[in-house]
Amino acid sequence: MSDIKIETAPFDARFPNTNQSKHCWQAYGDYHKCVDARGEEFTPCKEFHRVFKTLCPNEWVNRWDEQRGEGTIPFKVTV
């Protein structure tokens, strides 16, 4: 049997309501800011990645990735 550990995003007091949309895009933005500043292997960056992959619908992430590539994303994701 493999040693797979399944986790969800931890509780964040800034987002106490059930709707986690803001937490989703905040973690997405924080991840990309972190990667720009420290690189993908930096442990906090990995945590942001895990959170947004857990909370965000794939369609949103795909669209945001496209928008980042085009330079048209509607929120700041750089340092």
N, C-alpha and C positions, 0 to 999 in steps of 0.2 A: 504494500500500500504506500502511496506517495505521501510526502509531508506537505500537502497543500494547506495553506492557512488563508481562510477567507475572512476578510474584514470589510466593514463599511466605514464611511467617513465618520470621524469623531464628532461629538457634540461641539458646537461653536456657539457661545453665548450671544454673539452678535446677530445670530439668525435663529431666534427661539421658536419661530412659527413653523408650521408644517411645510409651507411652501419654501423650498430650498433653492429657488431660481437664482437669487442674489448670491447665495453661498457658492453656487455652481460657477457663475461667471467671475466671481471674485477669485476663486481658486484657480480658474483657467488663466486669468490675468496675472495672478501672483506667480504661477508656475513659469510663465514665459518671462516675466521680469527676473525671476530667480535664475533661470537658465542663462539669460543674457549677462547677468552679473557674476554667477558662480559656476555655471556649467551643469549639465544633466546629471552628473554623478554626485552632486552635493546633496546630502541627505534631506534637508528641508525641501529641496526642489522635488525630490521623489515623493514626499508626502503631499505636496500640492498636486502633483500629477495623479496620485492615487485618489485624492478627494474629488478632483474634477471628473476623473473617469468613472467614479462611483455615482456622482450626483447628476452629471450633465447627460442629456440625451445625445446619442451619437450624431444625430442630424445637426444639432447645434454646434457641436465640436467641429464637424466637417465644414460647416458654413463659416465658422470663425476662422478655421485654418485657411480656407479660400480667401476670406477677407484680409487676413494678415498678409498673405502672399501678394494680394493686390494693393495693400496699403489703405484699405477702406474700412477697417474694423471700427465699430462705433464707440470703442472705449480704449483706454491706454493699456498697452501690454508690453511696453518697453520701459527701461529704467530712465 
